[in-house]
Amino acid sequence: MAVACWSIPAIPRAGPPARGVLLGRAFLTAVRPLAWRCLAAPPRRVRLGGVVVARASAAETPVAGSGEAGVLFSEKFPLRRSRTVEGKAWVRVDAEPDGEGKCKVVIGCDVEGKWVLHWGVSYDGEHGREWDQPPSEIRPPSSVPIKDYAIETPLDILHNSEGRMVHEVQIKIDKGTPIAAINFVLKEEETGAWFQHKGRDFRIPLSESFGGDLLGTQQDIDVRPGALGHLSNLLQKPEGPVPDDKGSRAKRISGFYEEYPILKTVYAQNFITVSVRENNGTNKHTVEFDTDIPGEVIIHWGVCKDNTMTWEIPPEPHPPTTKIFRQKALQTLLQQKDDGTGNSISFLLDAEYSGLIFVVKLDEYTWLRNMENGFDFYIPLTRADIHEPHNAEKQKADDKSSQADGLISDIRNLVVGLSSRRGQRAKNKVLQEDILQEIERLAAEAYSIFRSPTIDTVEESVYIDDSSIVKPACSGTGSGFEILCQGFNWESHKSGKWYVELGSMAKELSSMGFTIVWSPPPTDSVSPEGYMPRDLYNLNSRYGTMEELKEVVKIFHEAGMKVLGDAVLNHRCAQFQNQSGVWNIFGGRLNWDDRAVVADDPHFQGRGNKSSGDNFHAAPNIDHSQEFVRSDLKEWLCWMRKEVGYDGWRLDFVRGFWGGYVKDYLEASEPYFAVGEYWDSLSYTYGEMDYNQDAHRQRIVDWINATNGTAGAFDVTTKGILHSALERSEYWRLSDEKGKPPGVLGWWPSRAVTFIENHDTGSTQGHWRFPFGMELQGYVYILTHPGTPAVFYDHIFSHLQPEIARLISIRRRQKIHCRSKIKILKAEGNLYAAEIDERVTMKIGAGHFEPSGPINWVVAAEGQGYKVWEVAP
């Protein structure tokens, strides 16, 4: 079965997971067990470094032929792989009237799916971006009104001259129509994704007096990834002279034809079955792999003994078509089955091994892991390892003790190695610094194991969230009553005077109840939006000058609001090339060389240490393990606090470097408020979002943990769950298995910054746009719940503003804060309801709900799909 899904292409992985830790130029065998501990551990349901993995147990593992002698293990694992389908959309305007005196606008595409045209019109004299509903006489059959500004029309399925299936819709219009333009976006209904033009609405001109970004005119097109694909500069220059404004009204509809490429990702569901059998009469096991994936399939694998989790290569003989990969693992090419239905292989393996670990490799950039937990597959090879222990609590304690023993051993080995080199301190200074840094990293992992309790044994909140108890050295969480406003979108830089414009809004934002404004990246940048920083001390950007920046911060302070600076610490664009022509030499006051770039960044040839996080491939990734880098960045942040007046930070792409470094930076700069952008994908099975997103929120919480709680993080988990709950009417998703909110705010609310949209997900990028027409339900949820809510600029200055202001007023009036207590009352198909601090009750969804009990509730806000009550004064 193939499931179609539109998505932003993932950054390709440049190879299999490493087996050890490369420190400087030395490979330390002492830490090899640690590197695979989280990836290769037997999948019991325990927490390793705060991450949930799964253990195959007698109850969980389907064993083929349970009565069959010699069968140790057999399980069929689901796999999901993707391929890209290319197609095109088109717009054609037939200006010559047909027999009925009508001109024709044709919109279509040739990509498989369920396509709908979401459209409206603009009339002569209207130069804004507002839509009106088209008159009834031009609406095609099956059109459905959407509120009072648009309609939706399904595209018909046709076959072109080549016999291919295409989707088209025709709109017939009078030649002398007063309609100046048709505005539309294409929507793929099965996935809810949108296809736009330059991140904006398509606009088809029907009157040459109509201005703006129009199709059928010569113009530059930004090629940016959108929710559905890329737009290329395929527009054709119109033939003939362009009439002036005076004559434009005399000439009406002009014909044209344009095409736009679409890239669609199709996910195919496959499986791989792994079986382990005793080989009678020998001290060996038969291991068999079988998959229905066609083409070349490689198993990247290794073994371990005695549950030590040390990754090993078994001695020869190896299976046929097997290669040794970098002396770290084996890669075995599966053999095509005779019936052509996939690939398989079986081979013998010594019975001395306790486990086999593998991933499936399809090509250099595609590695398939266990879909249940996101980790490598672990296959137990002994009967004792397949069954759960009788004393589960003792086993959990033993697991944690074993992890601790392993970490202590790793640290002790490193310390011994460091001590043995004392006499050569000068000679081996770099290596010794690397070892000290690795000790620090191991200590952080040990801390995370004991800081993160196991969910299965915790009845209340997973994390202690009492401000009187949890007091890190620097707590960038504000007062607890903060309401954050994002003060820009993706296009704000275009005016060149954004700081001036933003300052003019300060009083209005303050009067609405916002306490903090998040301002755009301030530094000199290769990209105009600011997220490709170059000279960090040059604060003249496309948003305005340094003086204008300092002035806008002052204006907000006078209005009683704090200001966050957008700090991009993960990567930095170089200003010079090295001798090989690689851009990795930096200029300005921080004139670093290639030692400041991580060694495993494949594009920029750094001489630093390996990255402590994920690489951002568009710019050199900075090596934060270097003391001179950390010292310079701390000095820069402190300078920004003093010189500009920033009160805190929004930290970009924090997934790219260890949270312990963030702790260092925040303790130095002492922000009032700080929030990190830790963004990765939620869990899906067969294209459907999983109900349990604990693994996803655990990764965010682990990062917060690594900062020692000095920063919060955007609650991406909550945003993703709200998407599925609202657009699919699956409101049951808004309560986890313990009756708590299912996002970060359900575990660590004081560190959860909730949001429904930002400059990446919405604006003109539209990478993950919130379900259309349901934005207020999203704001009802985050503005009544614990956590720190963040509201997007585009929503504040739109028709949503009155209701957003009303919800903020309720939150402030009832003193809802980041640690408020929540009681979920309903979480079912079309209804979610909750009570907060016994002062506010809310409901979202179409289902009926009214609060009951001794409290006297009065309606405070009400609209389409939501209602909020507060305690009567």
Sequence and secondary structure as in RCSB ss.txt:
>XXXX:A:sequence
MAVACWSIPAIPRAGPPARGVLLGRAFLTAVRPLAWRCLAAPPRRVRLGGVVVARASAAETPVAGSGEAGVLFSE
KFPLRRSRTVEGKAWVRVDAEPDGEGKCKVVIGCDVEGKWVLHWGVSYDGEHGREWDQPPSEIRPPSSVPIKDYA
IETPLDILHNSEGRMVHEVQIKIDKGTPIAAINFVLKEEETGAWFQHKGRDFRIPLSESFGGDLLGTQQDIDVRP
GALGHLSNLLQKPEGPVPDDKGSRAKRISGFYEEYPILKTVYAQNFITVSVRENNGTNKHTVEFDTDIPGEVIIH
WGVCKDNTMTWEIPPEPHPPTTKIFRQKALQTLLQQKDDGTGNSISFLLDAEYSGLIFVVKLDEYTWLRNMENGF
DFYIPLTRADIHEPHNAEKQKADDKSSQADGLISDIRNLVVGLSSRRGQRAKNKVLQEDILQEIERLAAEAYSIF
RSPTIDTVEESVYIDDSSIVKPACSGTGSGFEILCQGFNWESHKSGKWYVELGSMAKELSSMGFTIVWSPPPTDS
VSPEGYMPRDLYNLNSRYGTMEELKEVVKIFHEAGMKVLGDAVLNHRCAQFQNQSGVWNIFGGRLNWDDRAVVAD
DPHFQGRGNKSSGDNFHAAPNIDHSQEFVRSDLKEWLCWMRKEVGYDGWRLDFVRGFWGGYVKDYLEASEPYFAV
GEYWDSLSYTYGEMDYNQDAHRQRIVDWINATNGTAGAFDVTTKGILHSALERSEYWRLSDEKGKPPGVLGWWPS
RAVTFIENHDTGSTQGHWRFPFGMELQGYVYILTHPGTPAVFYDHIFSHLQPEIARLISIRRRQKIHCRSKIKIL
KAEGNLYAAEIDERVTMKIGAGHFEPSGPINWVVAAEGQGYKVWEVAP
>XXXX:A:secstr
 EEEE         SS  SS EETTEE GGGHHHHHHHHHS   SEEETTEEE    TTTS  TTTTSTTEEEEE
EEEEEEEEEEEEEEEEEEE S  TTSEEEEEEEE SSS EEEEEEEEETT  SS  B   GGG  TT EEETTTE
EEEE EEEE TTS EEEEEEEEEETT SEEEEEEEEEETTTTEEE BTTB EEEESSTT  SS TTS        
 SS    S     SS    HHHHTTS    EEEEEEEEEEEEEEEEEEEEEEEETTTTEEEEEEEE   S  EEE
EEEESTT    B   S   TTEEEETTTEEEEE EE TTSS EEEEEEEETT  EEEEEEEEETTEEE  TTTSS
 EEEE SHHHHS  S HHHHHHHHHHHHHHHHHHHHHHHHHHHHTTGGGTTTTHHHHHHHHHHHHHHHHHHHHHH
HS  GGG SS SS   TTT   SS TBTTS   EEE   TTGGGGS HHHHHHTTHHHHHHHT  EEE    S B
SSTTS SB  TT   BTTB HHHHHHHHHHHHHTT EEEEEE  SB   SEE TTS EEE  SSS   GGGB TT
 TTT   S   SS   TTS BB TTSHHHHHHHHHHHHHHHHHT   EEEES GGGS HHHHHHHHHHH  SEEE
E       EETTEE S  HHHHHHHHHHHHHTTTSSEEE HHHHHHHHHHHHTT GGGGS TTSS SSGGGT GG
GEEE S  TTTSTTT TT   TT HHHHHHHHHHSSSEEEE HHHHTSTTHHHHHHHHHHHHHTT  TT  EEEE
EEETTEEEEEETTTEEEEESSS     SSS EEEEEEETTEEEEEE  
